Amino acid sequence: MSSVFSGARKRLQTLGQASGVSKSVIESLSRPRATHCASLPILMDDGSTQYFDAYRCQYSAHLGPCKGGIRFHPKVTQDEVQALALWMTIKCAVVDLPYGGAKGGVSVDPKVLSRMELERLSRAYMRAMADFVGPNKDIPAPDIYTNARIMGWMRDEFEVIKREKQPAVITGKPVNMGGSLGRDEATGRGAFLVTEFLRSKEGLAAEDIRVAVQGFGNAGYNIAKHLFDAGYKIIAISDSKGAIYDEAGLDVNKVKEFKDEFRSFGSDYCKRSVCDSVTHKTITHEELLALDVDLLVPAALENAITSKNVNDIKAKWITEVANGPVSAAADEVLHSRGVVIIPDVLANSGGVIVSYFEWVQNRAGYPWALEEVRSRMQEKLKASFDEMWLYQHKSEHTSLRAAAYAKALNKLEQAINLRGTKEYFSNAEN
Ligand code: NAD
């Protein structure tokens, strides 16, 4: 099985060399600062005990406390978590957040757990990691199959352990537990905004852009909704069970209503698939990726596009909402064919930007209005997009991804150099 982390490292090394940062900096960023592993014993409703492998990788703290989501998924491994944490390190630097990178996960299928089992698992994760996380150390957030409710349980568990209120320990919480307005929509909305910036540079009308969206969870739904509302034509949508297709265009709001129909208050996960809808033609996951669309939005898992299927891809633009959806090898092929890719480290950064705003609001004890959250996110994304665009257009044969890595790695290099050799001795303490 190919290692996601070795792919992420290879990309770091290739783009790092091209960006002119020193070998020693690339070397230092090629390994995580620390990865904590735990086995979580969970009392199941039937009285048995099951054990789940859990991870928290704190990849880099050069620019500030570590930051990154927690994923609950059967395919979570230490290798995957480390790759995701490396990408978080790059992402926070690209959009100028005062954070390092982290990621966590539990290898579990949360869809088969009861509400009580899910709560026990979430609290057990926080108990296992409580010594390593904190508002000034490492701040988790939601990712695949985790949500605001889970973040709320984790905040609560942390405060029970520490015996004081610490809302800034975790972001993506429910609004009435210290969450920020606009956090729920932030990843998808941010990805929509950067796609709009690209569209305006390319001078196309929204109505002329046909879109396929892979993954219809928090991030996939929110970008699809914003694109749909702006007039883009969404012709295919998928979830873990399959994909639906309609050449005339899908109504994203109706698809969402349908998928949520059986999501009762007692359930954290949708009980239905987009494919249960009988009004649309169903297609396979592979067929969705290979559709002749203008814009492809991978918003599910990493390595959706690899050297195996890259030659089937017909999209002209790709907005990477998922982390690492295009492998390094596939990336080269797409770039040589002139496909414009808005890279994950920019495209899905709206989530961590609003997580940062949530952390700021928690620390100040002063919540912001939704409009303020939205306009500040837009401002940050516009500045980052324009910076990448300019860099890309100044040097031939480069890409928005290369521009993003060049910016992030130069920033990290400066921070590493400013701290001098102390870094090498005090890494474990800060
Ligand atoms: P989610 O749990 O809300 O949704 C995941 C969706 O992907 C579900 O609809 C699921 O059915 C679908 N899916 C799973 N496997 C699939 C497959 N093989 N084909 C098609 N669909 C599949 O997760 P999310 O928060 O929306 O995260 C999606 C991606 O976005 C992940 O890569 C995540 O790391 C990235 N991301 C999320 C955030 C955030 O704030 N939630 C921030 C940055 C990046």
Residues whose N, C-alpha, C, O or C-beta is under 5 A from the ligand:
A	BS01	NAD	P142 D143 I144 Y145 T146 T187 Q214 G215 F216 G217 N218 A219 G220 S238 D239 S240 A299 A300 L301 V321 A322 N323 N348 G351
